[in-house]
Amino acid sequence: IGRNVGAVMMPDVAWQIFQGDVLDAMFSADQVELSVREGRGSWRGQVEPSATITMLSHERMSDEDFKTLVDRLQDIAKYHKQEAIALSVNVEALLIPPGTRCHPHHRADCGV
């Protein structure tokens, strides 16, 4: 998420509330762990402070929960006058080097 509203930076309190609203939406998705990394980003050529919020889960989110999360993030974007909130969905994989084992009793390509 980016801190600017147009070309103007959000005040500190508004930025904290925006981040909190996004965290709350993601936390309510009942996933395992959330982390926040603040940095810098760019939107339409405008550099701005940003935050990347990562949600980790051991299970795939249901389609219904995912739709609810998307709807909430869209509402949050509108409320905070944001043109968009970027959402990236990834699948984690444990990559085992050839010739090694993930567990003593598994083959290297077990995928566990």
Backbone hydrogen bonds in HBPLUS format (Angstrom, degrees):
<---DONOR---> <-ACCEPTOR-->    atom                        ^
c    i                          cat <-CA-CA->   ^        H-A-AA   ^      H-
h    n   atom  resd res      DA  || num        DHA   H-A  angle D-A-AA Bond
n    s   type  num  typ     dist DA aas  dist angle  dist       angle   num
A0051-ALA N   A0001-ILE O   2.88 MM  50  5.32 152.2  1.96 150.2 158.1     1
A0003-ARG N   A0049-PRO O   2.99 MM  46  5.57 152.7  2.07 163.8 156.8     2
A0010-MET N   A0003-ARG O   3.15 MM   7  5.73 152.1  2.24 127.3 135.2     3
A0005-VAL N   A0008-VAL O   2.68 MM   3  5.31 165.6  1.70 160.7 162.3     4
A0008-VAL N   A0005-VAL O   3.17 MM   3  5.31 161.9  2.20 123.3 123.3     5
A0015-TRP N   A0011-PRO O   2.96 MM   4  6.20 158.2  2.01 159.8 166.9     6
A0016-GLN N   A0012-ASP O   2.98 MM   4  6.26 158.5  2.03 153.2 158.5     7
A0017-ILE N   A0013-VAL O   2.97 MM   4  6.21 157.7  2.02 150.6 156.9     8
A0018-PHE N   A0014-ALA O   2.88 MM   4  6.06 158.1  1.92 148.3 154.3     9
A0019-GLN N   A0015-TRP O   3.00 MM   4  6.23 168.9  2.02 151.2 153.7    10
A0020-GLY N   A0016-GLN O   2.90 MM   4  6.05 158.0  1.95 144.0 150.9    11
A0021-ASP N   A0017-ILE O   2.81 MM   4  6.04 151.3  1.89 150.2 157.7    12
A0022-VAL N   A0018-PHE O   3.09 MM   4  6.40 160.0  2.13 152.9 157.4    13
A0023-LEU N   A0019-GLN O   2.86 MM   4  6.12 165.3  1.88 155.0 159.6    14
A0024-ASP N   A0020-GLY O   2.83 MM   4  5.95 158.0  1.88 146.0 152.4    15
A0025-ALA N   A0021-ASP O   3.02 MM   4  6.26 156.7  2.08 144.8 150.5    16
A0026-MET N   A0022-VAL O   2.99 MM   4  6.25 159.7  2.03 152.6 158.0    17
A0027-PHE N   A0023-LEU O   2.73 MM   4  5.87 158.0  1.77 154.0 161.0    18
A0028-SER N   A0024-ASP O   2.95 MM   4  6.03 155.2  2.01 146.6 152.4    19
A0029-ALA N   A0026-MET O   3.10 MM   3  5.25 149.8  2.20 100.2 109.6    20
A0030-ASP N   A0027-PHE O   3.04 MM   3  5.81 153.2  2.11 121.8 124.7    21
A0032-VAL N   A0056-LEU O   3.02 MM  24  5.69 124.6  2.34 140.8 156.6    22
A0033-GLU N   A0056-LEU O   3.11 MM  23  5.13 156.0  2.17 142.3 145.6    23
A0056-LEU N   A0033-GLU O   2.80 MM  23  5.13 164.0  1.83 151.9 157.5    24
A0035-SER N   A0054-THR O   2.94 MM  19  5.25 143.6  2.08 143.2 152.9    25
A0054-THR N   A0035-SER O   2.86 MM  19  5.25 158.8  1.90 151.1 157.9    26
A0037-ARG N   A0052-THR O   2.88 MM  15  5.15 152.8  1.96 143.3 152.3    27
A0052-THR N   A0037-ARG O   2.78 MM  15  5.15 164.0  1.81 148.6 153.1    28
A0039-GLY N   A0050-SER O   2.90 MM  11  5.28 163.7  1.92 141.9 144.0    29
A0050-SER N   A0039-GLY O   2.93 MM  11  5.28 158.2  1.98 125.5 125.6    30
A0041-GLY N   A0048-GLU O   2.78 MM   7  5.46 168.1  1.80 168.0 172.1    31
A0048-GLU N   A0041-GLY O   2.89 MM   7  5.46 160.0  1.93 143.0 146.6    32
A0043-TRP N   A0046-GLN O   3.02 MM   3  5.27 158.8  2.06 135.9 139.7    33
A0046-GLN N   A0043-TRP O   3.01 MM   3  5.27 164.6  2.04 114.1 118.2    34
A0066-PHE N   A0062-SER O   2.90 MM   4  6.14 157.4  1.95 153.3 160.2    35
A0067-LYS N   A0063-ASP O   2.94 MM   4  6.16 159.0  1.99 146.8 152.1    36
A0068-THR N   A0064-GLU O   2.99 MM   4  6.23 158.0  2.03 147.0 153.3    37
A0069-LEU N   A0065-ASP O   2.91 MM   4  6.15 156.1  1.96 146.7 153.0    38
A0070-VAL N   A0066-PHE O   2.92 MM   4  6.19 165.0  1.94 154.4 158.0    39
A0071-ASP N   A0067-LYS O   2.89 MM   4  6.09 166.3  1.91 153.2 157.0    40
A0072-ARG N   A0068-THR O   2.95 MM   4  6.15 160.0  1.99 148.9 154.3    41
A0073-LEU N   A0069-LEU O   2.90 MM   4  6.14 162.9  1.93 155.4 160.0    42
A0074-GLN N   A0070-VAL O   2.93 MM   4  6.16 155.8  1.99 152.1 158.7    43
A0075-ASP N   A0071-ASP O   3.02 MM   4  6.28 154.7  2.08 146.6 153.4    44
A0076-ILE N   A0072-ARG O   2.87 MM   4  6.13 155.6  1.93 150.2 157.4    45
A0077-ALA N   A0073-LEU O   2.88 MM   4  6.08 157.7  1.93 147.2 153.0    46
A0078-LYS N   A0074-GLN O   3.06 MM   4  6.28 162.1  2.10 146.8 151.0    47
A0079-TYR N   A0075-ASP O   2.91 MM   4  6.12 166.1  1.93 151.0 155.1    48
A0080-HIS N   A0076-ILE O   2.95 MM   4  6.10 156.8  2.01 151.7 157.1    49
A0082-GLN N   A0077-ALA O   2.76 MM   5  4.79 175.8  1.76 151.8 150.5    50
A0081-LYS N   A0078-LYS O   3.07 MM   3  5.00 160.8  2.11 107.4 110.3    51
A0100-THR N   A0097-PRO O   3.20 MM   3  5.86 147.3  2.31 143.5 142.5    52
A0106-HIS N   A0103-HIS O   2.99 MM   3  5.23 169.4  2.00 119.6 123.1    53
A0110-CYS N   A0107-ARG O   3.27 MM   3  5.43 148.2  2.37 121.4 117.5    54
